[in-house]
Amino acid sequence: MNPEHKICIVSLGSNTDSLYTINKAIEELTLTWPNIEFSTKVYTQPIGLPKSGPFLNLVGQFRSTLVPSIIIATCKEIETKLGRDRKDPNHIVLDIDLIQWGNEVLKPKDFEYEHIREGIKELNNKNMKFIGIIPARYASTRFPAKPLAILGGKPVIQRVYEQVASVLDAVYVATDDVRIQDAVLAFGGKVVMTSPDHQSGTDRCYEAYLNIDQEYDVVINIQGDEPFIQKSQIEALMSCFKGDDSTDIATLVKPFGSTNSLEELENPNSPKVVLGVNNRALYFSRSVIPYLRNIDKSNWLMSHRFFKHIGLYAYRSTVLAEITKLKQSPLELAESLEQLRWLENGYAIKVAETSIETIGIDTPHDLERAEAFLKNKN
């Protein structure tokens, strides 16, 4: 990341000719920082100023290379220009405070006010930036050069890229092979080279994110062998973060339905997941969970709503940096499911539901099936 560009948050308040004053302050701040965005204006009762009228408040957020002292001085100049007299404590006229600079909270007390917390949440939801990273290896035991296999006249990796490019702020292919790099550049995609030594797509995603050297709020790890991934599935993952600050990681599930068989439910290659309140994942397993005691297995699918896990993940960028440092956990080793490592270490995994079945390509035979599916779809 570029350490010199910091996200800055300012709070604005006015109690004298407040709507006019706030609008003029917005104009002045926008002239100074054209990338600034503002939350909705709200009125609050004054705190500690018995003779004062209500305050009109909002929050602004922008990026700057300036140090806090210069930003604060600029804000004070705007206050003075618009009529603030510091000798009169009751008529603030205008108050502009730099409350956060990068990760440094400069005014912790301000974050106790609901209107400031809600304003920041509104801006964060509106301004969240999502990047999709598609790990793609050339070597594969069952299907070498799989990303470059031709499906409907295009390489598989191109089909994956095009399916998700329109819904995300940026998409990159992360690869360790120059042949994949050349193919991505040839169709106009973005690509970043990574180490050939990664043990998981998560690790490759994180290295790629660091190499891209741009800030994003959420990183979505997109499987490079699923050319029919849908825009709605990406949007479902994105929705897990908007308005929910507690979400660390998001993933997808698909309910088992009446057309599924008990054999499909019991397939250990199809992990299952159980959910708690607010669609939080409680556990993932290759076994059938939950076990329905006192109900004959032949009736399980009619007696309970089981969920199949769809292996598509999204991580807050800060969380991605943390989980790549975690050691393998006992439950992960037992089930051979990486997401159990995250649960064991206390990360909140929120789940969104999809009705779309993914079609992965693991073997040349899968490619033939995908080709037939594409022809039928067209």
Helices and strands as residue ranges (DSSP letters): E 6-14, H 18-32, E 37-38, E 42-44, E 55-64, H 68-81, E 95-101, E 104-105, G 108-112, H 114-127, E 130-136, G 146-148, E 150-151, E 154-155, H 156-164, E 170-175, H 178-186, E 191-193, H 201-212, E 218-221, H 231-239, E 249-255, H 262-266, E 272-275, G 277-279, E 281-285, G 297-299, H 300-303, E 307-316, H 317-323, H 330-335, H 339-344, E 349-353, H 364-377
